[in-house]
Amino acid sequence: MEGLEILGKALGMGLAIGLGAIGTGIAQGGIGAAAAGAIAEKPELMGRMLFILVIPELLVILGFAMALIIFSVL
């Protein structure tokens, strides 16, 4: 039974990080294109657009935190 537990942990951890990374990539693709257009028209928006582009990275950080929880609790 221990082999199945390890397999379940590994699968859960991989899904937590992997799906978060895929979601982040999809989100940043659209945001990056919009930010590039906005910065081309108004260069003073650079700081604001950079902050908005970084927000989706929270998905990967939360996925990593969930993977650590899965690893330590189960």
C-alpha positions as MATLAB code, in Angstrom:
seq = 'MEGLEILGKALGMGLAIGLGAIGTGIAQGGIGAAAAGAIAEKPELMGRMLFILVIPELLVILGFAMALIIFSVL';
ca = [
       0.000    0.000    0.000;
       2.924    2.339    0.577;
       3.809    2.404   -3.126;
       0.354    3.686   -4.012;
       0.623    6.416   -1.367;
       3.909    7.612   -2.814;
       2.446    7.513   -6.313;
      -0.585    9.515   -5.173;
       1.593   12.110   -3.467;
       3.815   12.489   -6.502;
       0.860   12.758   -8.849;
      -0.882   15.323   -6.645;
       2.249   17.413   -6.268;
       2.916   17.335  -10.005;
      -0.640   18.340  -10.827;
      -0.617   21.170   -8.283;
       2.506   22.752   -9.722;
       1.927   21.799  -13.377;
      -1.635   23.060  -13.683;
      -0.700   26.270  -11.889;
       2.148   26.803  -14.339;
      -0.095   26.161  -17.343;
      -2.678   28.623  -16.025;
       0.027   31.201  -15.435;
       1.359   30.794  -18.968;
      -2.071   31.260  -20.498;
      -2.785   34.322  -18.369;
       0.578   35.945  -18.982;
       0.274   35.475  -22.723;
      -2.778   37.702  -22.968;
      -1.614   40.155  -20.339;
       1.822   40.465  -21.938;
       0.375   41.273  -25.344;
      -1.927   43.909  -23.886;
       0.873   45.350  -21.751;
       3.208   45.620  -24.754;
       0.576   47.584  -26.656;
      -0.142   49.855  -23.710;
       3.557   50.545  -23.076;
       4.099   51.308  -26.773;
       1.455   54.030  -26.560;
       2.268   55.318  -23.062;
       5.758   54.459  -21.770;
       4.906   55.841  -18.316;
       2.682   52.774  -17.745;
       5.729   50.479  -17.553;
       5.672   50.038  -13.758;
       1.944   49.397  -13.587;
       2.024   46.899  -16.446;
       4.987   45.077  -14.904;
       3.046   44.703  -11.657;
      -0.024   43.411  -13.506;
       2.144   40.931  -15.425;
       3.623   39.529  -12.209;
       0.248   38.880  -10.510;
      -0.446   35.542  -12.303;
       2.837   34.162  -10.925;
       0.916   33.780   -7.682;
      -0.699   30.678   -9.217;
       2.641   28.893   -9.421;
       3.593   29.981   -5.908;
       0.268   28.687   -4.551;
       0.711   25.434   -6.491;
       4.144   24.998   -4.958;
       2.755   25.702   -1.487;
       0.032   23.116   -2.067;
       2.657   20.588   -3.192;
       4.563   21.174    0.035;
       1.378   20.675    2.035;
       0.653   17.428    0.188;
       4.203   16.241    0.799;
       4.219   17.038    4.512;
       0.657   16.178    5.589;
      -0.126   12.992    3.733;
];
